């Protein structure tokens, strides 16, 4: 069969095959999809990890010490690439949370809020330097626990983690200059709940500005990715951070609920799903607790006819596939101007055929493991819905590892705004491709979502970039690049992507009261 592209001028021949999830996949005629590793044969290049000392059990970090959970309960932390148990993680209950909050309150009253900003900054500098020294070990742990590639953990995540602590260390004694004419004061005890997709980076995003402003913290990492947070606690000990300034409680939803409900919390910072964000909004209503939310996204990557197409395709690949689609701002919707649709699809199809899926610790791997079985099932469910609603799935024929949680790089064509895959956050290496004719249509389609976290624009015209960016309802807009972060730049969204900003000078404001 042949499928016409939306402009009806070019035809991309396709054949139909059965997908691993059922339904049909559209594959280009005349091109044999090679098995994984057949096209390019690389010798394995795994990152060494035998020197890393994983504990059999990780305890809670309260008042500067590692303590056993009150309930005596632990849960396994699974390596998503092998399905092996890496360690057991303590499960905090309401008693443990209460102890952590009390420790944070005592540290706030007696030490941290009274300490001059220049002294707080010294601790943050010390933490940043220790993170740099241990960056390789932390990157390996992040990859083993979360499934992302070592290239991503080593070259993106860990440098940014250290950079955030360095950056906010510099602000610690300059808060009065950040807000001229105002008197900034810390809020008190901050409860911080972070997701599984960037465990250490999300911790740095939240802890660094809160500590620089003079607050103390109780951090709850995601239950599937808690190990690096506990190694960060060891760094706090080595930096001789005063006891109770940072406390880390691990666990699932009930742990987070106990933290949110605690009466002695002044501030809640949450990164995660929109559904949980809505519940938190209701939970703090009528209380004096301040709240910031960084929630879901369904970013639109807009490619115009005058864009540098090869560069755009690489940006698309890095925006959705290299990070397994785990980023909340992943460009999971691709809007292509009709005149270049056939070229972009052909280039994209050829490029994903070269991506290597496999051992995340191998430095040759492009796409690692999905974080959990639950997340993989969600990806498969949404892909099945796309096939059932008539979209066509383009997917290289890969031999995936037998153990672990994997999904091949894929993209849909024939997608409409009513498809679930065009509206719901998929958190996997799956892209939905749509077309547009005019800039106004591109803006309308890009904004046609409940979310407003990020967007990308690809064009050769600077004036078009500024005009489009001013009309896109997205907190961050990248131009001729995607997924670039810097501690000096604020990040946050509109609509159901949350409110408040993290990063930059704007990231200080959620942790301060201005008089």
Secondary structure as GFF3:
##gff-version 3
##sequence-region A 1 515
A	DSSP	beta_strand	2	4	.	.	.	ID=ss1
A	DSSP	beta_strand	11	18	.	.	.	ID=ss2
A	DSSP	beta_strand	24	28	.	.	.	ID=ss3
A	DSSP	beta_strand	57	58	.	.	.	ID=ss4
A	DSSP	beta_strand	60	62	.	.	.	ID=ss5
A	DSSP	beta_strand	65	67	.	.	.	ID=ss6
A	DSSP	beta_strand	74	79	.	.	.	ID=ss7
A	DSSP	beta_strand	84	90	.	.	.	ID=ss8
A	DSSP	alpha_helix	94	107	.	.	.	ID=ss9
A	DSSP	pi_helix	108	112	.	.	.	ID=ss10
A	DSSP	alpha_helix	117	133	.	.	.	ID=ss11
A	DSSP	alpha_helix	135	146	.	.	.	ID=ss12
A	DSSP	alpha_helix	150	152	.	.	.	ID=ss13
A	DSSP	pi_helix	153	157	.	.	.	ID=ss14
A	DSSP	alpha_helix	158	171	.	.	.	ID=ss15
A	DSSP	alpha_helix	175	178	.	.	.	ID=ss16
A	DSSP	beta_strand	184	186	.	.	.	ID=ss17
A	DSSP	beta_strand	189	193	.	.	.	ID=ss18
A	DSSP	alpha_helix	199	212	.	.	.	ID=ss19
A	DSSP	beta_strand	216	220	.	.	.	ID=ss20
A	DSSP	alpha_helix	227	238	.	.	.	ID=ss21
A	DSSP	beta_strand	246	248	.	.	.	ID=ss22
A	DSSP	alpha_helix	253	261	.	.	.	ID=ss23
A	DSSP	beta_strand	267	271	.	.	.	ID=ss24
A	DSSP	alpha_helix	274	284	.	.	.	ID=ss25
A	DSSP	beta_strand	290	294	.	.	.	ID=ss26
A	DSSP	beta_strand	300	303	.	.	.	ID=ss27
A	DSSP	alpha_helix	309	320	.	.	.	ID=ss28
A	DSSP	beta_strand	333	337	.	.	.	ID=ss29
A	DSSP	three_ten_helix	338	340	.	.	.	ID=ss30
A	DSSP	alpha_helix	341	352	.	.	.	ID=ss31
A	DSSP	alpha_helix	373	388	.	.	.	ID=ss32
A	DSSP	beta_strand	392	395	.	.	.	ID=ss33
A	DSSP	beta_strand	410	413	.	.	.	ID=ss34
A	DSSP	alpha_helix	420	423	.	.	.	ID=ss35
A	DSSP	beta_strand	430	436	.	.	.	ID=ss36
A	DSSP	alpha_helix	439	447	.	.	.	ID=ss37
A	DSSP	beta_strand	451	452	.	.	.	ID=ss38
A	DSSP	beta_strand	454	458	.	.	.	ID=ss39
A	DSSP	alpha_helix	462	471	.	.	.	ID=ss40
A	DSSP	beta_strand	476	479	.	.	.	ID=ss41
A	DSSP	beta_strand	494	495	.	.	.	ID=ss42
A	DSSP	beta_strand	498	499	.	.	.	ID=ss43
A	DSSP	alpha_helix	506	509	.	.	.	ID=ss44
A	DSSP	beta_strand	512	514	.	.	.	ID=ss45
###
